[in-house]
Amino acid sequence: MKGFKHLLLLMVIAFPILCTPITALAANESSSTSSSLANNPSQVASNDSVQVASNDSVQKIKQKGTLVVGMSADYPPYEFTTKENGKTKYVGFEVSLAKQFAKDLGVKLVIKNMDFDSLLVALETGKIDAIISGMNVTAERKKSVDFSNTYYSGDSYFLINKGDKDKLVNVKSFNGKNVGAQNGTLQSTLISKEMPKANGKGLAKLSSLVIGLQSHKYDGILMDAATAKAYAANNSNLYAFNSKLPNTAGGIAMAFPKGDTSLVNAANQTIKKVNNEQLINKKWIPEASQYMKSYKKQNTVLSYWRYFAKGIKYTLIITVVSVIFGFLLGTLFALMRLSKNKFLHSIAVCYIEFLRGTPMMVQIMFVYFGIGAIIQSLPALLAGIIAVSLNSGAYVAEIIRSGIQSIPLGQTEAARSLGMSKSETFRYVIMPQALKNIWPALGNELITLLKDSSLVSVIGVSELMYQTQLVQSATYKGVLPLFITMIIYFILTFTLSRILLYFEGRMKHAH
């Protein structure tokens, strides 16, 4: 028990020390994103909390100095990513609209890039101030958010492989076929309602759907007309045509928290000016098309090596810090579970069983959107590290517990007979032998943790998988970026396994 108290004291001291650099790194990540939006490398994004929706929210945003807009930046020509001076730049006509809105409010624009089906959750939990991401006005969405006036509308188009254009000519052609749509979109609803004989399949990222289409996992993808035409224009193997499905929703509008009338009114003023000057059709869509044409000519996947380098950096940060906290938590809860104190034992059992019994992705989203709704300033990187550390701690606790219990009781009795205290016995006799026994299992957990860090991309952390998706949407290539990412992960895990094997050999030699 004395050793347990020492360990607890160590964790209390270490936690604030280790959290300081994590928070700083998270702030740097957020600032990197916002600087690319403002086209000013020196601009630093604010991590101030997003205020709860109210009629004075415009004033609060002005005091804060930033407008945080949620987007799913894989939807050309609405919003997508490109490269400028080696840095990510968000472009598209909705990005231009968001910039105009922020300019009218007199604040800086900060974009939160995340999966489309996570945007409403982010808005409801206060992570973003508004959604500007090709969101159609529907009766269901009106129940949870308020919409501005519409600023764009379009039909739904099918995107297919060009070789199938003689076979797939209308909606009936897709009977019994696999038809994809982005989760949470109007098109996913249209497939379920208007195409009952088709096999509707959804994914979070449109770029992932296009990869599936090109590899013939899907026969077609239903998407907005402008986006389908953009993909077809930039890939000679794809073909787009009008689905002629009924438009059961209103046009596209900005979404705001329920009851946020001041922001809605401010947005309507911006939209009125944009519509009167016809900026979307006359200026912003042509600008987006120009970006797509110019980058189609000069873009290669390898030219985005800085994206992969940045992804590796954050993947290693998440892994290293999560390993440290996971080991500390694992040791703590292993000792608690072995304790004769029923209260401590019960807490450890509940923690371990709950964390091992729920998916890590759900835990990541709960920490970011759930706890983050209370702690508004919680950065995505820190939320990801907390969730991964907690999950790892549950598995490490069982590994350490099994290692301690594998040591014969005679070892403890022999040490105590030599006059060693309980803490000395644990430190010098039990733990070294246990660590030697569980080293392969701990190494396996570390390698698994390195790979599972890719799950934090769901909340917008710029780790390797997140950067891969940016490269996919920027280059209109799906398979090659994934192949490069697989090679990178293999190099990282293989190197790590060699290091772990070296130390395992050293421990065997020492004994």
N, C-alpha and C positions, 0 to 999 in steps of 0.2 A: 504493500500500500504506500510505502514511503517512496518507492520508485515511481508509482503512479502520480503522486503529488508533484514530484520533480518534473515529470513529463508534461503535466498540465501547466505548470509554471513556465516551462520552455515554450509551449505553444502560445500562451498569453503574450510572452515577450516577442516571439517571432512573428506573430500575425500582423501587427501594425508595420513592422519593418519591411516585410515582404509585400504587403499591400501597396505601399507607397510607390515603388517602381511600376507595379501593375497599373495603377490608376494613371500614372504619368504616360505609360505606353498607350493606354486606351484613349487618353486625350489626344495624343499624337496621331492615332489612327483616325479619330473623328475629324481632326483639323486637316489631315491629308485629303479626306473626302471633300470637305467644304471648300478647300482652296482650289480644287479643280473646277468647282462649280463657279466660283467667282472669277476665274482666270487670273488669280493673283496668288502666287506661291507663298507670299508672306502672311496671307490671311489665315487665321486660326479659328476653327469652328468652336462654337460655344457648347459646353455640356450642361448649361443651366437647365433646370427642370422645366418641362413643358407644363404650362399652367392648366388647371382644370377649366373646362368649358364654362363660359359665362358671358354675359352681355358686354362686359368690359374687357374681353379677351384681346381685342385689337390694341387697347392701351397697354395691356400686359406684354404683348408681343413686341410692341415698340420699346417698352422699358427693357425687355430682355435683349433686343437688338437683332434677333434672328427669327426667321420663319422656317420651321422644320416641316418639310414636305415629304410624304412617303410616296415612293414609286417602285415599280418593278421594271428595271431598266433593261429589258430584253424584248422590247416591243416597238421596233422601227415601223414608221417614222415618228411614233408618239414620243418614246424615250428609249435611248440606247446609249451604249458607251463607245467611245473611240479613244484614240491615243493622241496626245499633244505634248511634245517635249518629253516623251517617256512616261507621262502621267495620265491617269484616267480622266477623261472628260465626258460629262454627260451632255448629250445633245438630243435634238428632236423638238417637234413643235410644242409639246407640253412642257418641256424644260424651258423653252422660250417664254411660254405663258407663265410658268412659275416665277421666272426671273422678273417678268413685268409686274406680277402681283406683288412680289417682295419690294420692287422698286417703288410701286405706288404706296406701299405701307412705310417706306423709308427705312427698311431693315435689310440685313444680309440673308441670302438664301442658303439653307443647309438641306441637302437631300439625303434621305435614308433609303437606301436601296435594299429591298427585301422581296420575298416571294409575294405574289399577288394575293394569295389566300391568307397572308398574315397581316395585310394592310389594315383591315377593319379592326382586328384585335389591337394592333398598335395604336390606332386612333382612339379606341375606347379606353385604353389604359394610359393615355396621355403621352405616349412615346413620340407622337407626331402631332402637328397642328392641323394638317390637312392632307387629303389624298388627291393627287393629280396624276392619274395613271390609267387613262382610258376606261374609267368606270361608268357604266351605263346606269341611268336612273331606273330603279325598279321599286315596286311596292314593298317587297321584302326588305330591301336595304333602307327604305325610308323609315322603317320602324326603329332602326338603331342609329341612323345618322341623318343629318340635314344636308341637302344638296343646293348648290348654287344654280343659276340659270345654265342651260346647256350651251356649249360652245362648238360642238362638232357632232356629226352623226354619219353613219355609214352602214352599208349592208354587210352581211356575213358571207365570206368567201371560203371555198375549199382550196386548200393547198395540197397538190398531189405530185407524185413523180411523173415527169413528162412522158415516160413510156406508157403510162396508164391513161393518157388523156382520151384515147378512143374508146376505152372501156368504162371509165367513170365520167359520165356526162351530166348526171343530175342526182337528186337526192335518192331516188329509188335504186340507183346503181350501187349504193353503199349498203343495201340490205345484206345482212350477214357479214359485213366487212367491219374492220376495226377503224373507228374514227376517233381521233384524239382532240382534246381541247384543254386549254389551261384551266386549272382548278379555280373555282369561284367566279368564272366569267359568265357573261350572257350566253356565249356559245356552248358552254357545258350544259346549261339549262335547256337550250334549244335541242341538243342531241337527245336528251332524255325525254323531252316532250314531243318533239316533231319527228324524231327518227327512232321509233321504238324497235324496229327490226335491225338496227345497226348496233354494233358492240361499242358502246361509248367508253372511252378510257381517258383519264385525266392525269396530268402531271403538274407540278408547281411551276416549272420553268418552260417557257415556250421554246427556248433553244434546245431543251431536252426532247421535246416533241418532234422538232425538225430532225434531230439525229435519228429518232425512232422511225420517222418517215423515210429517210434516206436508206436506212438499213432494213426497210420493209417490215418493221414491227407494226406500223400503221399503214392503212391504205389511203388515208387522207386526214387532214387536220382542218378543223373549222375555226376560223379566226376572223378578225375585223378585215374589211376590204383593203384598207391602206397598208396594213401589215402584211397580208398575203401577197399583195402586189410588190411590196418591197423585197420580200424574200425571193419571189420569182424573178424579179429584175436583177438580183445579185447572185443568182445561182441558175445556170443554164439547164440544170437537170430537173428543175421544179417548174410547176405550172399552176396558175391560179385561175379560178372561174367563180362566177356568182352562184351561190347556193339557191337563191330565190326563196329562202326560208322567210316566214313572216317575222317582222321586227316587233317583238312583243314587249319591248322596253322603250323608255325614252332615250334621248340622246345622251351624250357624254358630258359629265359635269364634275365640278370639284365636290368633294365630300368633307364635311366638318362634324365635330362632335354634336350630339343632340342638344338643341337649345342654344347653339352658338350663333345667335342672330347677327351680332356685330361683324363677325368674320364673313358670314354669308353676304351681308350687305356690301361689305368692302370688296368681296370677290365679284359680286354682280356689277359693281362699277367698273372694275377692270375688264370683265368680259364684255360689257356694253361697248367700251372703247375699242377693244380688240375686234369685235364683230362689225362695228361701224367702219373701221379702217380696213376690214377684211385681211388682217395681218396673218391669219392662219393659212389661208389658201394662196394669198399673193406673195407672202414673204417667208413664213416659217417652214411650211412644207417644202418649198423649193430649196431652202437652205439645208434642210434635213436630207433631201435627196442628193444634194451636192456632196455632203459628207459621205454618204453611202457610196456614191460613184467614185470619189477620189480615194477612199480607203479600200475600195474593192481592188483598185489597180496596184496600190503600193503595200497593202497589208499582207504580211505573212505571219504565221503562228510564232515562228522563232523571233520575229521582231518584237514580240511581247515578253521577252525574257525577264524584263523588270517586274512584270506582273507575277510571274512564277517565283522570282526571288523574294518579292514581298510576301507572297503566300507561304513560302518556306520559313521566313522569319517569324511570322505570327503563329504558324503551326508549332515551331520549336518553343516559342514563348509559352504557349498554352500547355504543351506537353511537359516542359521542365518544371514550371510552377505548379501544375496540377500534380506531378509526381511528388514534389516536396510536401505539399499539403495532404495529398492522398496517403502518403506514408505516415505522416504525423497523426492524421485522423485514424488511419487503420491501426496503428499501434495503440492509440488511446482506447478505441472501441474494442480491440482484442483483449486488452487488460480488463476493461469493464465487463466484457462477457465472461471472462474467467474469474471475475471477482465473486466472492461469497456474499457480497452485498446484493440483496434481491432487487433493490431499486436501480442500482447501476447496471446490473445484469439485464433487467427488463428494458431499460433505455437502449442499451447496445443491441439487443435482439430486435427491437422495433426499428431502429435505424438501419441495421443491416438487411433485414428482410424487406423493408419497404423500398430501399434504394435498389436492391437487387431484383425486386419484383416489378419495377416500372421501367419503361424504355428511357434511355438517356436523352433522346430527342425531346420527349415530353418534359423531362426534368429541366432541360435547357430552356425550353419555351416558358415553363412555369416560373423559373427564376427571373427571366428577363421581363416577361409580360405581367406575371403575378406579383412577385416581390418588387419588380421594377415599377409597378403602378403605385406602390407605397413610397419607395425610394426613387423619385423621379430622375435623379441625376445619375443613376446606376448605368455606367457605360456597358455596351454590348460585350466588349472584350472581358471585362471584369465579371459580368454575369455568366459568360461562357466558362471562365476559369472556375468560378464558384461551383457551377453545376457539375463540371467534369471532375473536380476535386472531390466533391461529395460522393459522386458515383464511384470513383476509384477507391475512396476510403472504405466503402462497404466491402468491396472485393478483397482489398489488401488486409482488412481486419480478419477475414476468414483464413487467408493464407498464413498470416502471422500466428493466429490461434492454433492452426493445425501444426505449425512448426514448433511452437512451444510445447504442445501436448505430445509431440513425437519424441521428446527427450525423456529418457527413463527417469523414474522417481529417484532412483539410486544416486543420480548425479546431484540432485538437490540435497539429499541426505549426506552425501560424502562432503559436499562443500560446507554444509552447516556444521558437520563434525570437526572440520578444520578451523572453526571459529569465524567463518564468514557470515556477515549479516544477510538478511533477505535481499536487500537491494544489491549487495555485492555479488551474491549468488546469481541473481537474475542478470546483472550486467556482465560479469566475467565468465560465467559458466553456461547458463541456459541460453541467453540471447545469441552468443557467437555460434553455438552449435545449431540453434534453430535457424539462424540466417543462412548457414551453409546448406541446410536441408531444403529451405524454401527458395533459394536463389533462382533456380530455373523457373519456378512459378511466378516469382516477382518480375523476372525478366520478360516472361510472356505477357504479364499485365502491362508492363511498360510499353511493349511493342503494340499491344492492342490499344492502349491509350493514345499513342501516336497516330494511329489510323482513325480512331473514333473522334479525334479532334476535328475531323472534317464535318461533323454534325453541327458545329457551332455556326456554320455558314447560313443556317436557317434563320438566324437572328441578325445577319449582316456583318459578321466578323470577317475581316479580310484575310482569312487563312487560305490555304492552298486550293481547296475546292471552290471557294468563293471566287478567287482570282481566275480559276479555270473557266467558270461560267461567264465571267466578263470577257475573256478571250474568245469564247464561243460566240457570244452575241456580237462582238466587234468584228470578227473575221468571217462570220457566216460558215464556219467550219466546225463540225461537231465532234468527229471521232479523233482527229489528230491531237487537239488539246487534251482530251482524256487519256490518250496513249502516253503523251509526255508526262502527265500527272501520275500515271501508274508507274512509269519508270522512276520518277522522282521519289515516290513513296517507297518503291523497292530499294532504291539506293539508301534512303534514310533508315529503313528497317533492317536492311542487311548489315549496314555499318554498325547500327546499334546492337544487333545480335552478336557481331564479332567482338565488340567491346565487352558485352556481358559474358561471353564465353571465355574471354581472356581472364576476367576477374574470377570466374568460376574455377578456372584452372589454378589460379593463384591461391584460392581458398583451399582447394584440395591438396596442393603442395604444402601449405602451411600446417595442415593436419596430418 
